[in-house]
Amino acid sequence: MANRIKENLSNIQNLVDNYGAKIVAVSKYYGTDKMEEAYEAGIRDFGESRLPEAVKKINNLDDKINSNCSYHLIGHMQTNKVKWAVGFFKLIHSVDSVRLASEISKKALELGIKQKILIQVNNAFEEQKFGIAPSQLESMINEVSEMNGVELIGLMNVAPFVDDFRLIDKLFGEMYKLKEFYHLKELSMGMSHDFKIALDNGATIVRLGRILFE
């Protein structure tokens, strides 16, 4: 399996590097053994979502891995789970409300840190997915910018899981325009089935699971 992960990564890495983007390995469905193998293959950024289980899993990794890796919270987070995430994850991708951002800021201030975050935008208006509408983004950015415990560095998006690549291309293109309009640095979008389209549309972070681990 270690050779498989290394082979998978080598098939992807050059393409992603050519775009100047970063790979976050989505390890939420895999155990510490697979994360260790991915580390040996060269992965240094991992994405998790289930709190507090993710914290326990990461704490069970070898100290060498933890000292050399960054962890990203990529899944929806309820406000009562903020205590697990702030200060533990380098970047929280899935901030989808002013209330959640406020709770993150409060916890960060308690810890004496500034937590980096992304705002999740649902521009496909899928009811089953989290994220704010594009029309709400300006207001949320204005409110978040007043919070001393968070640093907003970009946007995050989850495209519909469909075969209509023209639709995905359109949605990712809209996200890039939003990122540029608000002068933000990072754009986290694209997963195993659509990351190439995301890269073509300016993604700076792609979140890859199955295509790396299987």
PANUGU-48746 format. One record per residue (C-alpha): residue in three letters; residue number from 1; x, y, z. Coordinates in steps of 0.5 Angstrom, whole numbers, always signed. Layout:
<sites>
ALA|NUM|X|Y|Z
...
</sites>
This chain:
<sites>
MET|1|+0|+0|+0
ALA|2|+6|+5|+2
ASN|3|+8|+4|-6
ARG|4|+1|+5|-8
ILE|5|+1|+12|-4
LYS|6|+7|+14|-7
GLU|7|+6|+12|-14
ASN|8|-1|+16|-14
LEU|9|+2|+22|-11
SER|10|+8|+22|-16
ASN|11|+2|+22|-21
ILE|12|-1|+28|-18
GLN|13|+5|+32|-15
ASN|14|+8|+35|-22
LEU|15|+1|+37|-24
VAL|16|-1|+40|-18
ASP|17|+6|+43|-17
ASN|18|+5|+46|-24
TYR|19|-1|+50|-22
GLY|20|+3|+52|-15
ALA|21|-2|+49|-11
LYS|22|-2|+45|-5
ILE|23|-5|+38|-4
VAL|24|-9|+36|+3
ALA|25|-9|+29|+4
VAL|26|-16|+27|+6
SER|27|-15|+22|+11
LYS|28|-21|+22|+15
TYR|29|-23|+15|+13
TYR|30|-16|+12|+14
GLY|31|-13|+10|+20
THR|32|-6|+12|+23
ASP|33|-3|+7|+19
LYS|34|-5|+10|+12
MET|35|-3|+17|+15
GLU|36|+4|+14|+16
GLU|37|+5|+11|+10
ALA|38|+3|+18|+6
TYR|39|+8|+21|+10
GLU|40|+13|+17|+8
ALA|41|+11|+18|+1
GLY|42|+12|+25|+2
ILE|43|+5|+28|+4
ARG|44|+6|+34|+10
ASP|45|-2|+36|+10
PHE|46|-7|+32|+12
GLY|47|-15|+34|+12
GLU|48|-20|+31|+18
SER|49|-27|+32|+20
ARG|50|-29|+28|+25
LEU|51|-28|+32|+32
PRO|52|-26|+30|+37
GLU|53|-24|+23|+34
ALA|54|-19|+26|+29
VAL|55|-16|+30|+35
LYS|56|-15|+23|+38
LYS|57|-12|+20|+32
ILE|58|-7|+25|+30
ASN|59|-5|+25|+37
ASN|60|-3|+18|+36
LEU|61|+1|+19|+31
ASP|62|+9|+19|+32
ASP|63|+12|+25|+34
LYS|64|+16|+26|+28
ILE|65|+10|+26|+24
ASN|66|+7|+31|+28
SER|67|+13|+36|+28
ASN|68|+13|+36|+21
CYS|69|+6|+36|+19
SER|70|+0|+41|+18
TYR|71|-7|+39|+20
HIS|72|-13|+42|+16
LEU|73|-21|+41|+19
ILE|74|-25|+40|+12
GLY|75|-31|+38|+15
HIS|76|-37|+42|+18
MET|77|-36|+44|+25
GLN|78|-41|+45|+30
THR|79|-40|+51|+35
ASN|80|-40|+46|+41
LYS|81|-34|+43|+38
VAL|82|-30|+49|+37
LYS|83|-25|+47|+43
TRP|84|-23|+41|+40
ALA|85|-21|+45|+33
VAL|86|-18|+52|+35
GLY|87|-10|+52|+36
PHE|88|-10|+44|+34
PHE|89|-11|+45|+26
LYS|90|-7|+50|+22
LEU|91|-13|+52|+18
ILE|92|-20|+51|+19
HIS|93|-23|+51|+12
SER|94|-31|+50|+13
VAL|95|-33|+56|+17
ASP|96|-40|+57|+15
SER|97|-43|+62|+19
VAL|98|-41|+69|+23
ARG|99|-43|+65|+30
LEU|100|-38|+60|+28
ALA|101|-33|+65|+27
SER|102|-34|+68|+33
GLU|103|-34|+62|+37
ILE|104|-27|+61|+34
SER|105|-25|+68|+35
LYS|106|-27|+67|+43
LYS|107|-23|+61|+44
ALA|108|-17|+63|+40
LEU|109|-16|+69|+44
GLU|110|-17|+65|+50
LEU|111|-11|+61|+48
GLY|112|-7|+67|+46
ILE|113|-7|+66|+38
LYS|114|-10|+68|+32
GLN|115|-13|+62|+28
LYS|116|-13|+62|+20
ILE|117|-20|+60|+17
LEU|118|-23|+60|+10
ILE|119|-31|+61|+9
GLN|120|-34|+56|+6
VAL|121|-39|+58|+0
ASN|122|-44|+54|-3
ASN|123|-45|+57|-10
ALA|124|-49|+51|-12
PHE|125|-54|+52|-7
GLU|126|-55|+45|-5
GLU|127|-59|+44|+1
GLN|128|-55|+38|+3
LYS|129|-49|+42|+4
PHE|130|-46|+47|+8
GLY|131|-44|+54|+6
ILE|132|-46|+61|+5
ALA|133|-49|+64|-1
PRO|134|-45|+68|-5
SER|135|-49|+74|-3
GLN|136|-48|+73|+4
LEU|137|-40|+74|+3
GLU|138|-39|+81|+3
SER|139|-43|+82|+10
MET|140|-39|+76|+13
ILE|141|-32|+78|+11
ASN|142|-34|+85|+14
GLU|143|-36|+82|+21
VAL|144|-30|+77|+21
SER|145|-25|+82|+20
GLU|146|-27|+85|+26
MET|147|-26|+79|+30
ASN|148|-19|+79|+33
GLY|149|-18|+72|+34
VAL|150|-19|+70|+27
GLU|151|-15|+71|+21
LEU|152|-19|+70|+14
ILE|153|-14|+68|+9
GLY|154|-19|+65|+3
LEU|155|-25|+61|+1
MET|156|-27|+54|+1
ASN|157|-32|+50|-4
VAL|158|-35|+43|-5
ALA|159|-38|+42|-12
PRO|160|-44|+38|-13
PHE|161|-42|+31|-15
VAL|162|-44|+30|-22
ASP|163|-42|+28|-29
ASP|164|-43|+35|-32
PHE|165|-36|+38|-32
ARG|166|-38|+45|-35
LEU|167|-43|+46|-29
ILE|168|-37|+45|-24
ASP|169|-32|+49|-29
LYS|170|-37|+55|-28
LEU|171|-38|+54|-21
PHE|172|-31|+54|-19
GLY|173|-30|+60|-24
GLU|174|-35|+64|-20
MET|175|-31|+62|-14
TYR|176|-24|+64|-17
LYS|177|-28|+71|-18
LEU|178|-30|+72|-11
LYS|179|-23|+70|-8
GLU|180|-20|+75|-13
PHE|181|-25|+81|-12
TYR|182|-24|+80|-4
HIS|183|-17|+80|-5
LEU|184|-16|+73|-1
LYS|185|-10|+69|-2
GLU|186|-13|+62|-1
LEU|187|-18|+58|-5
SER|188|-19|+51|-3
MET|189|-23|+47|-8
GLY|190|-23|+41|-12
MET|191|-23|+33|-10
SER|192|-21|+27|-13
HIS|193|-26|+27|-18
ASP|194|-26|+34|-20
PHE|195|-19|+37|-18
LYS|196|-16|+38|-25
ILE|197|-22|+43|-26
ALA|198|-21|+46|-20
LEU|199|-13|+47|-21
ASP|200|-15|+50|-28
ASN|201|-20|+55|-24
GLY|202|-15|+58|-19
ALA|203|-15|+53|-13
THR|204|-9|+54|-9
ILE|205|-11|+48|-4
VAL|206|-14|+41|-7
ARG|207|-17|+36|-2
LEU|208|-15|+29|-5
GLY|209|-17|+23|-1
ARG|210|-19|+16|-5
ILE|211|-14|+18|-11
LEU|212|-8|+18|-6
PHE|213|-10|+13|-2
GLU|214|-13|+7|-6
</sites>
